[in-house]
Amino acid sequence: MVYKEDAQLLARYLYYDGCLALPRKLINVSEVLSWKRPPEMKRVNNRKRWSPEEDEFITTNSVECSMKVLGRSRSSIELRLWRLKKLNQQLVTN
């Protein structure tokens, strides 16, 4: 799922002017592009992305060690481990 400004970027990339698209999709795209962030909605700009090296590190080290070395919270590391495990399960079943 893609939300908010990220969805708008993706929509602009996929549905550029003059692209071949179903009319109902173009209606949905116009709705996405017309969305404006409400003033009370906080924007998170300091999101720290995971690198492949960090993924490798957390899968081969303890959570405590990963917290110290990578400067991330326990919940951040545990959530990333869960996502990596889920992704690997999907790859194996497909």
NUVEXMAR-52796 format. One record per residue: residue number from 1; x, z, y of N, C-alpha, C in turn; residue in one letter. Coordinates in pm, whole numbers. Atoms other than C-alpha are relative to their C-alpha. Example, Ala and Ser with C-alpha at 12.3 -4.5 7.8 and 13.67 -1.06 7.14 Angstrom:
BEGIN
NODE_resi_n.xx_n.zz_n.yy_ca.xx_ca.zz_ca.yy_c.xx_c.zz_c.yy_resn
NODE_1_89_0_-119_1230_780_-450_90_0_120_A .
NODE_2_-82_-6_-119_1367_714_-106_-77_73_109_S .
! end
This chain:
BEGIN
NODE_resi_n.xx_n.zz_n.yy_ca.xx_ca.zz_ca.yy_c.xx_c.zz_c.yy_resn
NODE_1_84_0_-118_0_0_0_88_0_124_M .
NODE_2_-71_7_-127_115_-78_349_-101_36_110_V .
NODE_3_91_-49_-103_-35_94_652_57_-20_140_Y .
NODE_4_-30_-9_-142_-36_94_1030_89_-116_49_K .
NODE_5_-86_104_-57_244_-94_1210_71_-81_-107_E .
NODE_6_-64_74_109_412_-185_882_-94_-108_-54_D .
NODE_7_99_98_46_91_-359_772_-11_-115_99_A .
NODE_8_6_106_-101_83_-548_1100_120_-94_-10_Q .
NODE_9_-120_84_16_440_-670_1051_-14_-93_-120_L .
NODE_10_18_80_122_362_-787_699_-106_-108_20_L .
NODE_11_107_97_-25_39_-956_808_49_-115_88_A .
NODE_12_-55_106_-87_220_-1144_1087_93_-93_-78_R .
NODE_13_-94_80_79_483_-1261_839_-74_-91_-98_Y .
NODE_14_72_77_102_237_-1375_572_-102_-97_58_L .
NODE_15_108_81_-58_-36_-1514_797_39_-47_140_Y .
NODE_16_-48_55_-126_153_-1698_1069_-100_-105_50_Y .
NODE_17_90_101_-59_-24_-1942_1305_6_-129_-80_D .
NODE_18_7_126_72_-141_-2246_1116_22_10_-149_G .
NODE_19_-23_-12_144_-84_-2104_769_-127_-36_-77_C .
NODE_20_113_32_87_-307_-2207_480_-49_132_-60_L .
NODE_21_54_-127_49_-535_-1912_403_-152_-8_-10_A .
NODE_22_145_-10_13_-887_-1828_295_-59_60_128_L .
NODE_23_60_-53_-123_-1122_-1763_589_-20_151_-4_P .
NODE_24_21_-144_8_-1205_-1413_463_130_77_16_R .
NODE_25_-130_-64_-18_-834_-1328_452_40_-1_148_K .
NODE_26_-33_9_-143_-789_-1448_810_-80_102_81_L .
NODE_27_81_-102_-68_-1074_-1219_917_64_137_-20_I .
NODE_28_-65_-128_28_-903_-923_747_130_14_78_N .
NODE_29_-126_-3_-74_-572_-1014_907_-25_29_148_V .
NODE_30_28_-25_-142_-728_-1021_1252_-38_146_23_S .
NODE_31_32_-142_-10_-866_-671_1188_126_85_-4_E .
NODE_32_-127_-74_12_-523_-546_1082_79_-14_130_V .
NODE_33_-80_24_-120_-355_-704_1384_-61_62_125_L .
NODE_34_63_-58_-119_-609_-561_1628_3_153_-2_S .
NODE_35_-7_-146_9_-552_-204_1508_98_56_102_W .
NODE_36_-87_-70_-96_-406_29_1771_14_145_-44_K .
NODE_37_-25_-139_37_-246_364_1700_-70_91_101_R .
NODE_38_63_-96_-92_-464_643_1845_106_88_66_P .
NODE_39_-99_-81_-72_-281_852_2107_36_130_-72_P .
NODE_40_-26_-128_68_-316_1167_1895_71_-17_-135_E .
NODE_41_-65_23_129_-161_1003_1586_151_-4_18_M .
NODE_42_-145_-11_-9_201_1105_1551_68_-114_-75_K .
NODE_43_-79_105_65_455_837_1466_130_60_-50_R .
NODE_44_-123_-54_60_739_925_1230_106_-109_6_V .
NODE_45_-107_99_-15_1051_737_1337_130_42_-67_N .
NODE_46_-126_-49_57_1314_951_1169_-1_-2_-152_N .
NODE_47_9_9_145_1225_852_815_134_-46_-56_R .
NODE_48_-129_29_61_1540_853_605_-24_-77_-131_K .
NODE_49_22_85_118_1534_567_352_100_36_-109_R .
NODE_50_-87_-26_115_1682_603_4_83_-124_-32_W .
NODE_51_-87_110_39_1980_389_-91_16_1_-152_S .
NODE_52_-24_2_145_2061_277_-446_106_103_-43_P .
NODE_53_-104_-99_31_2370_502_-433_-58_141_-5_E .
NODE_54_65_-131_1_2156_804_-347_-90_16_-122_E .
NODE_55_82_-4_121_1914_716_-626_86_32_-122_D .
NODE_56_-93_-24_113_2205_705_-870_49_144_2_E .
NODE_57_-53_-135_-12_2340_1035_-739_-101_104_-46_F .
NODE_58_98_-102_36_2016_1230_-777_-40_-7_-147_I .
NODE_59_33_10_143_1960_1096_-1129_112_52_-89_T .
NODE_60_-113_-48_81_2303_1214_-1241_49_138_41_T .
NODE_61_-39_-133_-46_2325_1548_-1057_-123_90_10_N .
NODE_62_110_-96_-13_2116_1862_-1022_-67_-14_136_S .
NODE_63_73_2_-126_1854_1898_-750_77_79_105_V .
NODE_64_-74_-84_-95_2058_2178_-589_123_-72_54_E .
NODE_65_-120_74_-41_2375_1969_-583_-40_-116_92_C .
NODE_66_47_113_-80_2183_1670_-447_-42_45_139_S .
NODE_67_41_-53_-130_2035_1885_-170_120_23_90_M .
NODE_68_-120_-31_-78_2380_1997_-58_73_-126_44_K .
NODE_69_-81_118_-28_2556_1663_-80_-73_-99_90_V .
NODE_70_74_102_-73_2279_1441_58_-72_53_124_L .
NODE_71_67_-58_-115_2135_1684_312_-150_-26_1_G .
NODE_72_144_23_13_1781_1640_184_-68_124_-55_R .
NODE_73_74_-117_47_1510_1890_103_-29_-12_-150_S .
NODE_74_36_-3_141_1412_1994_-248_-120_-92_-25_R .
NODE_75_120_81_21_1071_1831_-209_30_-149_12_S .
NODE_76_-39_139_-15_1229_1506_-91_65_-53_-126_S .
NODE_77_-72_43_120_1457_1486_-392_-93_-3_-121_I .
NODE_78_91_-4_115_1191_1590_-642_-102_-112_6_E .
NODE_79_94_110_-15_946_1335_-503_67_-133_-34_L .
NODE_80_-72_124_30_1209_1060_-521_26_-13_-150_R .
NODE_81_-21_3_145_1293_1154_-881_-128_-38_-72_L .
NODE_82_129_33_60_923_1137_-967_-31_-148_16_W .
NODE_83_26_142_-25_892_794_-805_90_-90_-84_R .
NODE_84_-92_79_82_1200_663_-984_-43_2_-147_L .
NODE_85_46_-13_138_1068_794_-1316_-124_-86_-23_K .
NODE_86_122_80_9_729_632_-1253_32_-149_1_K .
NODE_87_-41_141_-7_894_301_-1158_62_-44_-131_L .
NODE_88_-64_34_127_1107_306_-1474_-103_-12_-111_N .
NODE_89_105_7_100_798_374_-1686_-79_-130_13_Q .
NODE_90_71_125_-22_622_77_-1529_81_-119_-47_Q .
NODE_91_-87_110_42_920_-148_-1595_6_-9_-151_L .
NODE_92_-8_-1_146_935_-42_-1960_-130_-52_-62_V .
NODE_93_129_42_57_562_-99_-2021_-34_-145_30_T .
NODE_94_30_140_-34_561_-441_-1854_97_-88_-65_N .
! end
